[in-house]
Amino acid sequence: MLTIRCTRTPEADPDLPLPSYETSGAAGADLRANFPPDQRQGATLAPGTRMLVPTGLRLEIPDGYEVQIRPRSGLALKHGITLPNSPGTIDSDYRGPLGVIVMNAGAEPFHIAHGDRIAQMVVAPVLRAAFDLVEALEDSARGQGGFGSTGRG
């Protein structure tokens, strides 16, 4: 098992748990909102708005890996809460505070309470590529077909 080293930001609530996998088959570890002391009442997100929700964490991701931040499907289905840049990528050389950009795509205001599970993070290997400028590309079955060219929509 890969280990991700974590520290808490100075204003973080140390009583909140670290990211955790809620079931044995879960691919993503749940992240919690960890508001600073003057915001422990949480925050309400109006429809159509977004905010950066602090997690109170900083991560040390091993070289050759990234952390992907993804929405929680239950929040998306029931309340329209999503992450506009999903999946968000946390690079292995980033050591700053981990925040989650949360958006309310629903029709009602949504309150994010201190300690709520707001997103999930997936640790994934990263392959790096070399880019080679060539005169022409090999043909493929799809060719130059763009959006919707392989079927409906």
TIRO-2110 file (N, C-alpha, C; in Angstrom, 1 decimal):
// TIRO-2110
0.8, -1.2, 0.0, N, 1, A
0.0, 0.0, 0.0, CA, 1, A
0.9, 1.2, 0.0, C, 1, A
0.5, 2.2, -0.8, N, 2, A
1.2, 3.5, -0.9, CA, 2, A
0.9, 4.4, 0.3, C, 2, A
1.8, 5.1, 0.8, N, 3, A
1.5, 6.0, 1.9, CA, 3, A
1.6, 7.4, 1.4, C, 3, A
0.6, 8.2, 1.7, N, 4, A
0.6, 9.7, 1.5, CA, 4, A
0.8, 10.4, 2.8, C, 4, A
1.9, 11.1, 2.9, N, 5, A
2.2, 11.8, 4.2, CA, 5, A
1.3, 13.1, 4.2, C, 5, A
0.8, 13.4, 5.4, N, 6, A
-0.1, 14.6, 5.5, CA, 6, A
0.3, 15.4, 6.7, C, 6, A
0.1, 16.7, 6.6, N, 7, A
0.2, 17.6, 7.8, CA, 7, A
-1.1, 18.4, 7.8, C, 7, A
-1.4, 18.9, 8.9, N, 8, A
-2.6, 19.8, 9.0, CA, 8, A
-2.1, 21.3, 8.9, C, 8, A
-3.0, 22.1, 8.4, N, 9, A
-2.7, 23.5, 8.3, CA, 9, A
-2.9, 24.1, 9.8, C, 9, A
-2.3, 25.2, 10.1, N, 10, A
-2.4, 25.7, 11.5, CA, 10, A
-3.8, 25.9, 12.0, C, 10, A
-4.7, 26.3, 11.1, N, 11, A
-6.1, 26.6, 11.6, CA, 11, A
-7.0, 25.4, 11.6, C, 11, A
-6.5, 24.2, 11.1, N, 12, A
-7.3, 23.0, 11.0, CA, 12, A
-7.8, 22.5, 12.3, C, 12, A
-8.9, 21.9, 12.3, N, 13, A
-9.5, 21.2, 13.5, CA, 13, A
-8.9, 19.8, 13.6, C, 13, A
-8.0, 19.5, 14.5, N, 14, A
-7.3, 18.2, 14.6, CA, 14, A
-8.3, 17.1, 15.0, C, 14, A
-9.5, 17.4, 15.4, N, 15, A
-10.4, 16.3, 15.8, CA, 15, A
-11.1, 15.7, 14.5, C, 15, A
-11.0, 16.3, 13.4, N, 16, A
-11.6, 15.7, 12.2, CA, 16, A
-10.6, 14.6, 11.7, C, 16, A
-11.2, 13.5, 11.2, N, 17, A
-10.4, 12.4, 10.7, CA, 17, A
-9.6, 12.8, 9.4, C, 17, A
-8.6, 12.1, 9.1, N, 18, A
-7.8, 12.2, 7.9, CA, 18, A
-8.7, 11.5, 6.8, C, 18, A
-8.4, 11.8, 5.5, N, 19, A
-9.2, 11.1, 4.4, CA, 19, A
-9.2, 9.6, 4.7, C, 19, A
-10.4, 9.0, 4.4, N, 20, A
-10.5, 7.6, 4.6, CA, 20, A
-11.4, 7.0, 3.6, C, 20, A
-11.1, 5.7, 3.4, N, 21, A
-11.9, 4.9, 2.4, CA, 21, A
-13.1, 4.3, 3.3, C, 21, A
-14.3, 4.6, 2.8, N, 22, A
-15.5, 4.2, 3.6, CA, 22, A
-15.9, 2.7, 3.5, C, 22, A
-15.4, 2.1, 2.4, N, 23, A
-15.7, 0.6, 2.2, CA, 23, A
-14.4, 0.0, 1.7, C, 23, A
-14.3, -1.4, 1.8, N, 24, A
-13.1, -2.1, 1.4, CA, 24, A
-12.9, -2.0, -0.1, C, 24, A
-13.9, -1.7, -0.9, N, 25, A
-13.7, -1.6, -2.3, CA, 25, A
-13.7, -0.2, -2.9, C, 25, A
-13.7, 0.8, -2.0, N, 26, A
-13.8, 2.2, -2.4, CA, 26, A
-12.5, 2.6, -3.1, C, 26, A
-12.6, 3.2, -4.3, N, 27, A
-11.4, 3.7, -5.0, CA, 27, A
-11.0, 5.1, -4.5, C, 27, A
-11.9, 5.9, -3.9, N, 28, A
-11.7, 7.2, -3.5, CA, 28, A
-11.8, 7.3, -2.0, C, 28, A
-10.9, 8.1, -1.4, N, 29, A
-10.9, 8.4, 0.1, CA, 29, A
-11.7, 9.7, 0.2, C, 29, A
-12.6, 9.7, 1.2, N, 30, A
-13.4, 10.9, 1.4, CA, 30, A
-12.6, 12.0, 2.1, C, 30, A
-12.8, 13.3, 1.5, N, 31, A
-12.3, 14.5, 2.1, CA, 31, A
-13.3, 15.2, 2.8, C, 31, A
-13.0, 15.9, 3.9, N, 32, A
-13.9, 16.6, 4.8, CA, 32, A
-13.7, 18.1, 4.7, C, 32, A
-14.7, 18.9, 4.8, N, 33, A
-14.6, 20.3, 5.0, CA, 33, A
-14.0, 20.6, 6.4, C, 33, A
-12.9, 21.4, 6.4, N, 34, A
-12.3, 21.7, 7.7, CA, 34, A
-12.1, 23.2, 7.7, C, 34, A
-13.2, 23.9, 8.2, N, 35, A
-13.2, 25.3, 8.2, CA, 35, A
-12.3, 25.8, 9.4, C, 35, A
-11.7, 27.0, 9.2, N, 36, A
-11.0, 27.6, 10.3, CA, 36, A
-11.9, 28.0, 11.5, C, 36, A
-11.4, 28.3, 12.7, N, 37, A
-12.2, 28.5, 13.8, CA, 37, A
-13.3, 29.6, 13.7, C, 37, A
-13.0, 30.7, 12.9, N, 38, A
-14.0, 31.7, 12.8, CA, 38, A
-15.1, 31.4, 11.7, C, 38, A
-15.0, 30.2, 11.1, N, 39, A
-16.0, 29.7, 10.1, CA, 39, A
-16.5, 28.3, 10.4, C, 39, A
-16.4, 27.9, 11.6, N, 40, A
-16.8, 26.5, 12.0, CA, 40, A
-18.3, 26.3, 11.8, C, 40, A
-19.0, 27.4, 11.7, N, 41, A
-20.5, 27.2, 11.4, CA, 41, A
-20.7, 26.7, 10.0, C, 41, A
-19.7, 26.7, 9.2, N, 42, A
-19.8, 26.2, 7.8, CA, 42, A
-20.1, 27.3, 6.9, C, 42, A
-20.6, 27.0, 5.7, N, 43, A
-20.9, 28.0, 4.6, CA, 43, A
-22.0, 27.5, 3.8, C, 43, A
-22.8, 28.5, 3.3, N, 44, A
-24.0, 28.1, 2.5, CA, 44, A
-23.6, 28.6, 1.0, C, 44, A
-23.8, 27.6, 0.1, N, 45, A
-23.5, 27.8, -1.3, CA, 45, A
-24.8, 28.1, -2.0, C, 45, A
-25.0, 29.3, -2.6, N, 46, A
-26.2, 29.6, -3.3, CA, 46, A
-26.2, 28.9, -4.7, C, 46, A
-27.3, 28.6, -5.3, N, 47, A
-27.4, 28.0, -6.6, CA, 47, A
-26.5, 28.8, -7.6, C, 47, A
-25.8, 28.1, -8.4, N, 48, A
-25.0, 28.7, -9.4, CA, 48, A
-23.6, 29.3, -9.0, C, 48, A
-23.3, 29.2, -7.7, N, 49, A
-22.1, 29.7, -7.1, CA, 49, A
-21.1, 28.6, -6.8, C, 49, A
-19.9, 29.0, -6.6, N, 50, A
-18.8, 28.1, -6.2, CA, 50, A
-18.0, 28.7, -5.1, C, 50, A
-17.2, 27.9, -4.4, N, 51, A
-16.3, 28.4, -3.4, CA, 51, A
-15.2, 27.4, -3.2, C, 51, A
-14.1, 27.8, -2.6, N, 52, A
-13.0, 27.0, -2.2, CA, 52, A
-13.2, 26.5, -0.8, C, 52, A
-13.4, 25.2, -0.6, N, 53, A
-13.6, 24.7, 0.7, CA, 53, A
-12.3, 24.1, 1.2, C, 53, A
-11.9, 24.6, 2.4, N, 54, A
-10.6, 24.1, 2.9, CA, 54, A
-10.8, 22.7, 3.5, C, 54, A
-9.7, 21.9, 3.4, N, 55, A
-9.7, 20.6, 4.0, CA, 55, A
-8.8, 20.5, 5.3, C, 55, A
-8.0, 21.6, 5.5, N, 56, A
-7.1, 21.6, 6.6, CA, 56, A
-5.9, 20.7, 6.4, C, 56, A
-5.7, 20.2, 5.2, N, 57, A
-4.6, 19.3, 5.0, CA, 57, A
-3.6, 19.8, 4.0, C, 57, A
-2.4, 19.4, 4.1, N, 58, A
-1.3, 19.5, 3.1, CA, 58, A
-0.8, 18.1, 2.9, C, 58, A
-0.5, 17.7, 1.6, N, 59, A
-0.1, 16.4, 1.3, CA, 59, A
1.3, 16.3, 0.7, C, 59, A
2.0, 15.2, 0.9, N, 60, A
3.3, 14.9, 0.3, CA, 60, A
3.0, 13.7, -0.6, C, 60, A
2.8, 13.9, -1.9, N, 61, A
2.5, 12.9, -2.8, CA, 61, A
3.8, 12.4, -3.5, C, 61, A
4.0, 11.1, -3.4, N, 62, A
5.2, 10.6, -4.0, CA, 62, A
5.4, 10.9, -5.5, C, 62, A
6.6, 11.1, -5.9, N, 63, A
6.9, 11.3, -7.3, CA, 63, A
6.4, 10.2, -8.2, C, 63, A
5.8, 10.5, -9.3, N, 64, A
5.2, 9.5, -10.2, CA, 64, A
3.7, 9.2, -9.9, C, 64, A
3.1, 10.0, -9.0, N, 65, A
1.7, 9.9, -8.6, CA, 65, A
1.1, 11.3, -8.6, C, 65, A
-0.2, 11.3, -8.7, N, 66, A
-1.0, 12.5, -8.5, CA, 66, A
-2.2, 12.1, -7.6, C, 66, A
-2.9, 13.1, -7.1, N, 67, A
-4.1, 12.9, -6.4, CA, 67, A
-5.2, 13.6, -7.3, C, 67, A
-6.3, 12.8, -7.6, N, 68, A
-7.4, 13.4, -8.3, CA, 68, A
-8.5, 13.7, -7.4, C, 68, A
-9.1, 14.9, -7.5, N, 69, A
-10.2, 15.2, -6.6, CA, 69, A
-11.5, 15.1, -7.4, C, 69, A
-12.4, 14.4, -6.9, N, 70, A
-13.7, 14.1, -7.7, CA, 70, A
-14.9, 14.3, -6.8, C, 70, A
-16.0, 14.6, -7.5, N, 71, A
-17.3, 14.8, -6.7, CA, 71, A
-17.7, 13.5, -6.0, C, 71, A
-18.6, 13.7, -5.0, N, 72, A
-19.3, 12.6, -4.4, CA, 72, A
-20.6, 12.4, -5.1, C, 72, A
-20.9, 11.2, -5.6, N, 73, A
-22.0, 11.0, -6.5, CA, 73, A
-23.4, 11.3, -5.7, C, 73, A
-23.4, 11.0, -4.5, N, 74, A
-24.7, 11.3, -3.7, CA, 74, A
-25.0, 12.7, -3.6, C, 74, A
-23.9, 13.6, -3.4, N, 75, A
-24.1, 15.0, -3.3, CA, 75, A
-24.5, 15.5, -4.7, C, 75, A
-24.0, 15.0, -5.8, N, 76, A
-24.3, 15.4, -7.1, CA, 76, A
-25.7, 15.1, -7.5, C, 76, A
-26.2, 13.9, -7.2, N, 77, A
-27.5, 13.5, -7.6, CA, 77, A
-28.6, 14.2, -6.7, C, 77, A
-28.4, 14.2, -5.4, N, 78, A
-29.4, 14.7, -4.5, CA, 78, A
-29.5, 16.2, -4.4, C, 78, A
-28.3, 16.9, -4.6, N, 79, A
-28.3, 18.3, -4.3, CA, 79, A
-27.6, 19.1, -5.5, C, 79, A
-27.1, 18.5, -6.5, N, 80, A
-26.4, 19.2, -7.6, CA, 80, A
-25.1, 19.8, -7.2, C, 80, A
-24.5, 19.2, -6.2, N, 81, A
-23.1, 19.7, -5.7, CA, 81, A
-22.1, 18.9, -6.5, C, 81, A
-21.2, 19.7, -7.2, N, 82, A
-20.2, 19.1, -8.0, CA, 82, A
-18.9, 19.9, -7.9, C, 82, A
-17.9, 19.4, -8.6, N, 83, A
-16.6, 20.1, -8.7, CA, 83, A
-16.4, 20.5, -10.1, C, 83, A
-16.3, 21.8, -10.4, N, 84, A
-16.3, 22.3, -11.8, CA, 84, A
-15.1, 21.9, -12.5, C, 84, A
-14.0, 21.6, -11.9, N, 85, A
-12.8, 21.2, -12.6, CA, 85, A
-12.5, 19.7, -12.4, C, 85, A
-13.5, 19.0, -12.3, N, 86, A
-13.4, 17.5, -12.0, CA, 86, A
-12.8, 16.7, -13.2, C, 86, A
-11.9, 15.8, -13.0, N, 87, A
-11.2, 15.7, -11.8, CA, 87, A
-10.1, 16.8, -11.6, C, 87, A
-10.0, 17.3, -10.4, N, 88, A
-8.9, 18.3, -10.1, CA, 88, A
-7.7, 17.5, -9.9, C, 88, A
-6.5, 18.0, -10.3, N, 89, A
-5.3, 17.3, -10.1, CA, 89, A
-4.4, 18.0, -9.1, C, 89, A
-3.9, 17.2, -8.1, N, 90, A
-2.9, 17.7, -7.2, CA, 90, A
-1.6, 17.1, -7.6, C, 90, A
-0.6, 17.9, -8.0, N, 91, A
0.7, 17.4, -8.5, CA, 91, A
1.5, 17.0, -7.3, C, 91, A
2.5, 16.1, -7.6, N, 92, A
3.3, 15.5, -6.6, CA, 92, A
4.3, 16.6, -6.0, C, 92, A
4.5, 17.7, -6.7, N, 93, A
5.4, 18.7, -6.1, CA, 93, A
4.7, 19.8, -5.4, C, 93, A
3.4, 19.7, -5.3, N, 94, A
2.6, 20.8, -4.6, CA, 94, A
2.6, 20.5, -3.1, C, 94, A
2.9, 21.4, -2.3, N, 95, A
2.9, 21.2, -0.8, CA, 95, A
2.0, 22.2, -0.1, C, 95, A
1.2, 23.0, -0.8, N, 96, A
0.3, 24.0, -0.1, CA, 96, A
-0.9, 23.3, 0.4, C, 96, A
-1.8, 24.2, 1.0, N, 97, A
-3.1, 23.7, 1.5, CA, 97, A
-4.0, 23.1, 0.4, C, 97, A
-4.6, 22.0, 0.8, N, 98, A
-5.5, 21.3, -0.1, CA, 98, A
-6.9, 21.9, 0.0, C, 98, A
-7.4, 22.6, -1.0, N, 99, A
-8.8, 23.1, -1.0, CA, 99, A
-9.6, 22.4, -2.1, C, 99, A
-10.9, 22.4, -2.0, N, 100, A
-11.7, 21.8, -3.0, CA, 100, A
-12.7, 22.8, -3.6, C, 100, A
-12.7, 23.0, -4.9, N, 101, A
-13.6, 24.0, -5.5, CA, 101, A
-14.9, 23.3, -5.6, C, 101, A
-15.9, 23.7, -4.9, N, 102, A
-17.2, 23.1, -4.9, CA, 102, A
-18.2, 24.1, -5.5, C, 102, A
-19.1, 23.5, -6.4, N, 103, A
-20.1, 24.3, -7.1, CA, 103, A
-21.5, 23.8, -6.8, C, 103, A
-22.4, 24.7, -6.6, N, 104, A
-23.8, 24.3, -6.5, CA, 104, A
-24.5, 24.4, -7.8, C, 104, A
-24.7, 23.3, -8.5, N, 105, A
-25.5, 23.3, -9.8, CA, 105, A
-26.9, 23.0, -9.6, C, 105, A
-27.3, 22.9, -8.3, N, 106, A
-28.7, 22.6, -8.0, CA, 106, A
-29.6, 23.9, -8.0, C, 106, A
-30.8, 23.7, -7.6, N, 107, A
-31.8, 24.8, -7.5, CA, 107, A
-32.0, 25.4, -6.2, C, 107, A
-31.4, 24.8, -5.1, N, 108, A
-31.6, 25.3, -3.8, CA, 108, A
-30.2, 25.6, -3.1, C, 108, A
-30.2, 26.5, -2.2, N, 109, A
-29.0, 26.8, -1.4, CA, 109, A
-28.5, 25.4, -0.7, C, 109, A
-27.2, 25.3, -0.6, N, 110, A
-26.7, 24.0, 0.0, CA, 110, A
-25.7, 24.5, 1.1, C, 110, A
-26.0, 23.9, 2.3, N, 111, A
-25.1, 24.3, 3.5, CA, 111, A
-24.0, 23.2, 3.6, C, 111, A
-22.8, 23.6, 3.6, N, 112, A
-21.6, 22.7, 3.9, CA, 112, A
-21.2, 23.0, 5.3, C, 112, A
-21.4, 21.9, 6.1, N, 113, A
-21.1, 22.0, 7.6, CA, 113, A
-19.6, 21.6, 7.8, C, 113, A
-19.1, 22.1, 8.8, N, 114, A
-17.7, 21.7, 9.3, CA, 114, A
-17.7, 20.2, 9.5, C, 114, A
-16.8, 19.5, 8.8, N, 115, A
-16.7, 18.1, 9.0, CA, 115, A
-17.4, 17.3, 7.9, C, 115, A
-18.3, 17.9, 7.1, N, 116, A
-19.0, 17.2, 6.0, CA, 116, A
-18.0, 16.6, 5.0, C, 116, A
-18.3, 15.4, 4.5, N, 117, A
-17.6, 14.8, 3.4, CA, 117, A
-18.0, 15.5, 2.1, C, 117, A
-17.1, 16.2, 1.5, N, 118, A
-17.4, 17.1, 0.4, CA, 118, A
-16.9, 16.6, -1.0, C, 118, A
-15.9, 15.7, -1.0, N, 119, A
-15.3, 15.2, -2.2, CA, 119, A
-14.6, 13.9, -1.9, C, 119, A
-14.1, 13.3, -3.0, N, 120, A
-13.2, 12.1, -2.8, CA, 120, A
-11.9, 12.3, -3.5, C, 120, A
-10.9, 11.7, -3.0, N, 121, A
-9.6, 11.8, -3.7, CA, 121, A
-9.1, 10.4, -4.1, C, 121, A
-8.6, 10.3, -5.3, N, 122, A
-8.1, 9.1, -5.9, CA, 122, A
-6.6, 9.3, -6.1, C, 122, A
-5.8, 8.4, -5.6, N, 123, A
-4.4, 8.4, -5.9, CA, 123, A
-4.1, 7.6, -7.2, C, 123, A
-3.4, 8.2, -8.1, N, 124, A
-3.2, 7.5, -9.4, CA, 124, A
-1.8, 7.7, -9.9, C, 124, A
-1.2, 6.7, -10.6, N, 125, A
0.1, 6.8, -11.2, CA, 125, A
0.0, 7.8, -12.4, C, 125, A
1.1, 8.4, -12.6, N, 126, A
1.3, 9.4, -13.7, CA, 126, A
2.3, 8.9, -14.7, C, 126, A
1.9, 8.9, -16.0, N, 127, A
2.9, 8.6, -17.1, CA, 127, A
3.2, 9.9, -17.7, C, 127, A
4.5, 10.1, -18.0, N, 128, A
5.0, 11.4, -18.6, CA, 128, A
5.3, 11.0, -20.1, C, 128, A
5.0, 11.9, -21.0, N, 129, A
5.2, 11.7, -22.4, CA, 129, A
6.2, 12.6, -23.0, C, 129, A
6.8, 12.2, -24.1, N, 130, A
7.6, 13.1, -24.9, CA, 130, A
6.8, 13.4, -26.1, C, 130, A
6.9, 14.6, -26.6, N, 131, A
6.1, 15.1, -27.7, CA, 131, A
7.0, 15.3, -28.9, C, 131, A
6.6, 14.7, -30.0, N, 132, A
7.4, 14.6, -31.2, CA, 132, A
6.6, 15.3, -32.3, C, 132, A
7.1, 16.4, -32.9, N, 133, A
6.5, 17.0, -34.0, CA, 133, A
6.8, 16.3, -35.3, C, 133, A
5.7, 15.8, -36.0, N, 134, A
5.9, 15.0, -37.3, CA, 134, A
5.2, 15.7, -38.4, C, 134, A
5.5, 15.3, -39.6, N, 135, A
4.8, 15.8, -40.8, CA, 135, A
3.4, 15.4, -40.9, C, 135, A
3.0, 14.2, -40.6, N, 136, A
1.7, 13.6, -40.7, CA, 136, A
1.4, 12.6, -39.6, C, 136, A
0.1, 12.4, -39.3, N, 137, A
-0.3, 11.4, -38.3, CA, 137, A
-0.8, 10.2, -39.0, C, 137, A
-0.7, 9.0, -38.4, N, 138, A
-1.3, 7.8, -39.0, CA, 138, A
-2.8, 7.9, -39.0, C, 138, A
-3.4, 7.3, -40.0, N, 139, A
-4.9, 7.3, -40.0, CA, 139, A
-5.4, 6.4, -38.9, C, 139, A
-6.7, 6.6, -38.5, N, 140, A
-7.4, 5.8, -37.6, CA, 140, A
-8.8, 5.6, -38.1, C, 140, A
-9.5, 4.6, -37.5, N, 141, A
-10.9, 4.4, -37.9, CA, 141, A
-11.8, 5.6, -37.7, C, 141, A
-11.5, 6.4, -36.7, N, 142, A
-12.3, 7.6, -36.4, CA, 142, A
-11.9, 8.8, -37.3, C, 142, A
-10.6, 8.8, -37.6, N, 143, A
-10.1, 10.0, -38.4, CA, 143, A
-10.2, 11.3, -37.6, C, 143, A
-10.8, 12.3, -38.3, N, 144, A
-10.8, 13.7, -37.8, CA, 144, A
-12.2, 14.0, -37.2, C, 144, A
-13.1, 12.9, -37.1, N, 145, A
-14.4, 13.2, -36.5, CA, 145, A
-14.3, 13.8, -35.1, C, 145, A
-15.1, 14.8, -34.9, N, 146, A
-15.0, 15.6, -33.6, CA, 146, A
-16.2, 15.2, -32.7, C, 146, A
-16.6, 16.2, -32.0, N, 147, A
-17.7, 16.0, -31.0, CA, 147, A
-18.9, 15.3, -31.6, C, 147, A
-19.4, 14.2, -31.0, N, 148, A
-20.6, 13.5, -31.5, CA, 148, A
-20.4, 12.7, -32.8, C, 148, A
-19.2, 12.6, -33.3, N, 149, A
-19.0, 11.9, -34.6, CA, 149, A
-19.1, 10.4, -34.4, C, 149, A
-19.0, 9.8, -33.2, N, 150, A
-19.1, 8.4, -33.1, CA, 150, A
-20.5, 7.9, -32.7, C, 150, A
-21.5, 8.8, -32.7, N, 151, A
-22.8, 8.3, -32.3, CA, 151, A
-23.6, 9.5, -31.9, C, 151, A
-24.7, 9.2, -31.2, N, 152, A
-25.7, 10.2, -30.8, CA, 152, A
-25.1, 11.2, -29.8, C, 152, A
-25.3, 12.5, -30.0, N, 153, A
-24.8, 13.5, -29.0, CA, 153, A
-23.4, 13.9, -29.2, C, 153, A
END
